[in-house]
Amino acid sequence: MKPLRSLGVLALGALALSGCTLVPTSTTPVIVNPSTVPFGLLGKTIPNTNNGQVRFITQPVYIVDATGHLSASSRIVPTPPSLASVLRELVIGPTDIEVSTGYTSALPKNLVILQAKVRRGVGYIALADPLSNLPRRQQVLALGQLVFTANDVGATKGIEITVAGVAQPSLLPNGAKRELVTVKDYQSLLNL
């Protein structure tokens, strides 16, 4: 009988506390006094720097849509965008909302980009592992994702992928291979 009574008291206590909350609620927005926000979080510059500022812009990255074609999607990156920062967003893959609508990425989940720079219009992307280990269709889509995303960051003359300092031949949709590939080579992958 005692365990039943303890259970009843516990249930009543839980019921009484279920109406409590640590955060007060309100039906209307509450204006926060800026002087009460600590650490300089409302300042125009980064706290503890000499007027350091970070501005962000949206930058397109290319992911695989529900039809199996490449489609642009926006990501927020620091300005000016660098090839490395934009490719980091690409490697993260589609957002939860994009996944729910059928978007995917052909890039491997464990892809490691060691370095990515644009020099004289060519994007040089150093990978830890080659993409040639992927199935043919996935490899072509992954290369297309890299080419189109890099093009929008300034690699207008194409990209070259290296692994351990050695240029890798990239697979084209027609089955040919080339070290320097451009957006023209992968135009057929776009969802127009």
C-alpha positions in Angstrom: 0.0 0.0 0.0 2.9 2.3 0.8 4.4 2.2 -2.8 0.9 3.0 -4.2 0.6 6.0 -1.9 4.2 7.2 -2.8 3.3 6.9 -6.5 0.1 8.9 -6.0 2.0 11.7 -4.1 4.6 11.7 -6.8 1.9 12.0 -9.6 0.2 14.9 -7.7 3.6 16.7 -7.3 4.3 16.2 -11.0 0.9 17.5 -12.0 1.3 20.6 -9.8 4.8 21.3 -11.2 3.7 20.8 -14.8 2.2 24.2 -14.9 5.4 25.9 -13.8 8.1 27.1 -16.1 11.4 28.9 -15.6 10.8 31.2 -18.5 8.0 33.7 -18.0 5.6 33.8 -21.0 3.9 36.7 -22.6 1.4 37.1 -25.4 3.2 40.2 -26.7 6.8 40.8 -27.6 8.9 42.1 -24.8 11.4 44.9 -25.6 14.8 44.3 -24.2 16.7 47.3 -22.9 20.0 47.4 -24.9 21.9 48.4 -21.8 21.1 45.1 -20.2 22.7 43.0 -23.0 26.2 42.0 -21.8 29.5 41.4 -23.5 29.0 44.0 -26.2 26.8 41.6 -28.2 24.8 44.5 -29.8 27.9 46.4 -30.9 28.8 46.9 -34.5 32.2 45.4 -34.0 33.6 42.1 -32.6 34.2 42.5 -28.9 37.9 42.8 -27.8 39.1 43.6 -31.3 40.3 46.8 -32.9 37.0 47.5 -34.7 36.9 44.0 -36.2 33.8 43.3 -38.2 32.5 40.3 -40.1 30.0 40.7 -42.9 28.1 37.8 -44.5 26.7 37.2 -47.9 24.7 34.4 -49.6 26.6 32.3 -52.0 25.3 29.5 -54.2 26.4 25.9 -53.7 25.2 23.1 -56.0 23.5 20.0 -54.6 21.7 17.1 -56.2 17.9 17.7 -56.5 15.1 15.1 -56.5 15.5 14.5 -60.2 19.2 13.7 -60.0 20.4 17.0 -61.5 22.4 19.8 -59.9 20.6 22.7 -58.5 21.8 25.9 -56.8 21.1 26.5 -53.2 22.1 29.5 -51.1 24.5 29.4 -48.1 25.7 32.2 -45.9 29.4 32.7 -45.8 31.8 35.5 -44.7 32.5 38.2 -47.2 34.6 38.2 -49.4 33.8 34.5 -50.1 36.8 32.2 -50.5 36.8 28.9 -52.3 37.6 27.1 -49.0 34.8 28.7 -47.0 32.2 28.0 -49.7 33.3 24.4 -50.2 33.1 23.9 -46.4 29.4 24.8 -46.7 29.0 22.5 -49.7 30.6 19.5 -47.8 28.1 20.0 -45.0 25.4 19.0 -47.5 21.7 19.8 -47.9 19.8 21.3 -45.0 17.1 19.3 -43.2 14.4 21.1 -45.3 16.2 20.3 -48.5 16.6 16.7 -47.5 12.8 16.5 -46.8 12.2 17.6 -50.4 14.5 15.0 -51.9 17.8 16.9 -52.2 21.1 15.0 -51.6 24.8 15.4 -52.1 27.0 13.2 -54.2 30.0 14.2 -52.2 31.1 11.5 -49.7 30.1 12.2 -46.1 33.8 11.8 -45.0 35.2 14.2 -47.7 38.2 16.1 -46.4 39.2 19.2 -48.3 42.8 20.0 -47.2 43.1 23.2 -49.2 41.2 25.2 -51.8 42.4 28.3 -53.6 41.7 30.2 -56.8 44.7 31.3 -58.8 44.3 33.1 -62.1 40.8 31.9 -62.5 41.6 28.2 -61.8 40.4 26.5 -58.6 42.9 24.2 -57.0 41.3 21.8 -54.6 43.4 19.4 -52.5 41.5 16.4 -51.2 42.6 13.8 -48.7 41.2 10.9 -50.8 40.4 10.7 -54.5 36.8 10.8 -55.8 37.6 8.0 -58.2 36.6 5.5 -55.5 33.0 6.5 -55.9 30.5 4.8 -58.3 30.6 6.5 -61.8 27.4 8.4 -61.6 28.1 9.7 -58.1 31.6 10.7 -59.1 30.4 12.7 -62.0 27.7 14.5 -59.9 30.3 15.2 -57.1 32.7 16.7 -59.6 29.8 18.7 -61.0 29.0 20.0 -57.6 32.6 21.1 -57.1 33.0 22.7 -60.5 29.8 24.8 -60.4 30.3 25.9 -56.8 33.9 26.9 -57.5 32.9 28.7 -60.6 30.6 31.0 -58.6 33.5 31.9 -56.3 35.9 32.9 -59.1 37.2 29.6 -60.6 35.9 30.6 -64.0 38.6 28.7 -65.9 37.8 25.4 -64.1 39.1 23.4 -61.3 42.0 20.9 -60.7 41.8 18.3 -58.0 44.9 17.0 -56.3 45.5 14.2 -53.9 48.8 14.1 -52.0 50.1 16.8 -54.4 49.3 14.8 -57.6 46.7 16.1 -60.1 43.8 13.7 -60.4 42.0 13.1 -63.7 38.4 14.1 -63.3 35.7 12.0 -64.9 33.4 13.8 -67.3 29.8 12.9 -68.0 30.8 11.5 -71.4 33.3 9.1 -69.9 36.4 11.0 -70.8 38.9 12.2 -68.2 40.8 15.5 -67.8 42.8 17.2 -65.1 41.3 20.6 -65.6 37.5 20.6 -65.9 35.1 23.5 -66.5 31.4 24.2 -66.1 31.0 23.5 -69.8 32.0 19.9 -69.2 29.2 19.4 -66.7 26.5 21.6 -68.2 24.3 18.5 -68.9 24.0 17.9 -65.1 22.2 21.2 -64.4 18.4 21.2 -63.8 17.3 23.9 -66.3 
